[in-house]
Amino acid sequence: MQIETQLKELRLHGMCRSWQVLMETRRHHELNLSEGLQLLLQAEQEQRSGKRFDRLLKNAGFRYRASVEELNMDASRGIDRSLITDLAMGTYLSSGDAVLISGASGAGKSFLASALGHQACAQGYKVAYYNLQKLLLRTKMSRIDGSIYKFMEKLSRTELLILDDFGLTHLEQQQRMDLMEIIEDRHSRKSTIIASQLPVASWYDVIGEETIADAILDRLVHTAYRIELKGESLRKKR
């Protein structure tokens, strides 16, 4: 009991539970010191990884609970299975690449973006999921209350930023500037996923101002992974 008490006081809850199991099953007699310690450390590591994953999921604010395994990989939908497999491995995250997802309403853009975000959380990355209009409203309010620098700094440190529903409305001047600052801070450093009903070729018009549109798209389009979803609405099928 003294060992259990000490483990709890040290907040080594994974080790504590594993130790309790070893004692209850009397397996501790079968293990040498090295084997027992390895088992306890592994239990603690799994405990902390699970708690971190749950915390990352909660903080991300995903629109859907989704996983890569749940994706409909039918080629007729415009999904390249090998590309999704590559993205699921997280290579784009380590190199700070962007992923641009386009398709009609109900095609599964938000679900796909959420699935990639969940996968990133499982790999230990910090993710933030925003509807673009709500994000730009947040930046506006942050300017009013004086917290804009802190908020922008937080976004720049986020390892994967998902911007959903891009292009639903044309951007105002300050919104353009805020979006450009967000993309500039992340360029070649942190990954961004953007989902839109509009084809990428139409994004220039949505942004509006020529110089800013050039700056934003130049940092996004050329090296990004592109996914264009096709087919009828998945909502209708459900």
Buried (B, 14 or more C-beta within 10 A) or exposed (E): EEEBEEBEEEEBBBBBBBBEEBEEEEEBEEBEEEEBEEBBBEBBEEBEEEEEBEEBBEEBEBBBEBBBEEBBEEEEBBBBEEEBEEBBEBEBBEEBBBBBBBBBEBBBBBBBBBBBBBBBBBBEBBBBBBBBBEBBEBBBEBBEEEBBEEBBEEBBEBBBBBBBBBBEEEBEEEBBBBBBBBBEBBBEEBBBBBBBBBEBEEBBEBBBBEEBBEBBBEBBBEEBBBBBBBBEEBEEEE
